[in-house]
Each structure stands twice: as structure tokens, then as C-alpha cells.
């Protein structure tokens, strides 16, 4: 598995380097406080990175809510199991 991961990482680096070399053209970017000239590859990588970051944030919020709900439900189940055991002990003592 480590070898496969190493090979895939190497291929990703090769593809990234090829991408940068093929997209060396500078493009202008106008933003709120200024403007600048940046290589096209950098602009595409920044846009891709921002998209990945935004997606991770949007996906992680419901995921953390779900994990919290699971934790609370497990805690409730444990409490109910303890109550059930106490009830069973009480019923067996009464019989």
C-alpha cells in the first residue's frame, strides 16, 4: 500500500509540474485593493485550493453535528441500559 501511495504521489507531482510548465502565461487579476499579474497556473491552483477549502468547511459542519448527535445518543443508550439493569435487579429481588 505504501508503494502505491508513493507512486501516486510521484505521478501527481509530475502532472502538477507539467501543468505549471504548460500554463506559464501571465494573466491580470483585479481585486478590491489592487491588481497584479500572475501566472495562469498559480491562479488556477489558488482557485482550486479555495474551492477545496470551502467544500471541506461546508461538509465538515454537518459531519461534526452528526458526530455530536451520535455521541449524545450513545450516552443516552448507556444511561438507559443502566436503568434497565437496575430495574431487572429490583424485579428479581421482589420475586
Order of alpha helices (4+ residues) and beta strands (2+ residues): alpha-beta-beta-alpha
